[in-house]
Amino acid sequence: MSAVTLQEFQQQVSELLLRHRSLLDVVTKYSQANASVNRAVSKAITECGCIELNARHQGFTEDLPLDQAMRQSKSHMAGELCENCRDAIRSELGKNMFYMSALGNLLGISLEDVVAKESDKCSTLGLFNMT
């Protein structure tokens, strides 16, 4: 079985979305789904404990060479998701993608185009993309 494309997924969402066809409904459901992803990650830390978070200043300075900055960059995370937390986060990410697709459908925006344009931007700007 081949992987579903973003276009196919977006079409499937279009066919399944019944109750929340209002733009306001979709925007608020998308926001709620995003909060649920954050909550599932937080619960992996605070309730399960399969991952730990130890955040501190990254220590970047403007005169730090780029290669050194890349080596010293940290995720602040230790451990690995257990299967239960991985499933919970995967499920919440799926809901998030569902409502992102619905939002794209309502606004006439193809997720494949979004990914392609973002990839082009990343390729062009490289590491300076998110600064």
N, C-alpha and C positions, 0 to 999 in steps of 0.2 A: 504494500500500500504506500503510495507516494504522499509526501507532506502536502498539506493544504496550503495553497498560496494565500497571500493577504487578500487578493481580489476575490477568491472563492469564499474566504471567511467573511469578508465584508458583504458579499451577496447573501450568504447564509444568515447573517445578522439581520439584514434587510427583510428577509422572509419570516424571521422568527419574532421580531420586535412587534408586540401587539399593544401592550398597555402604555408604554412610555414613548409615544411618537412625538410628543411636544418637545421642542428644542429645550425649553426650561427643564422638563423632566429628565431629558438625556444629560444635560449639563450637570444637574444636581446628582443624578445617579452615578455619573462618571467621577465626580468629586467624592462621593460616598465610597465608591469602589477603590479609589486611590487611598482614602483613609483606612480602608480595610486591609490593604496591602501593608501599610505602615504598621497597623495594629498587629498583624500576623508576624511581622518581623520582630516587633517589640516583644511579643509573647514568647518567641523562640529564645529571646534573651532573658526575660524576667520570670517566665513561668517554667519553661522547659529547661533552659540553661545549656542547650546544646551548642549555642554560640555565645561568646562573651564580647563585650564592647569595652574598650579601654581607649577613649578618645583623648588626645592631647594635641597641642599645637604642632603643626607639621614642620615648623622651623624654616620655612622658606624665606629667603631674602632676595632682593632684586639683583644682587651681584652673584648669586649662586649659579654656577654653570648648569645648563639644562640636563646634562647626563647625570650629574650628582643629585639634582632635584628629583629626577626619575627614580634613582636608587633609594633615596631616603623617603619617598612617598609611601605612606602606610594606609591600609584599609581600616585600621583600628579594630578589626575583627579577629577573634581567635576561635578555633573549633570549626566544626562542620555541622550543617543542618542534619538533624535526625530525619528519618523517613516521614514521620508524622508532621513535623514542621515543614519539611519540603513539600509535602502534599497540600498542606494548608495554604502555604504561600503561593504555590502553583495554581491552586483553585482561585485565590483572590486575584492573582495576576490575570487569569482567564476572564474573570468578570470585568476587570479593568479594561482589558482588550475588547471585550464585547461592547462596552459603552463607548470606548474610543472609536470603534468601528461604526457604531450607531451615529455618533456625532459627525464623523466623516460623511456618512450617508446623507444625513440631513442637510449638510452644508455643501454637498457635491464635491467632496475632497477624497481622492483615492489614497488609501494608506500606502499602496505601492509607490505612488508619486512622492508621498511624504518621506518614506524611507530612502528613495532614490535621491531626492534633493538633499536630505540630511547627510547621506553618504558622500555626495559630491562636495558638500560644504566641508565635511571632515577631511576629505582627501585634499582639498585646496588649502584649508587653513591649518591642517595638522594639529599639533599640540596647542595652537593658539585659538582653536575653535571655541573653547568654553571660558576664555579669560575675559 
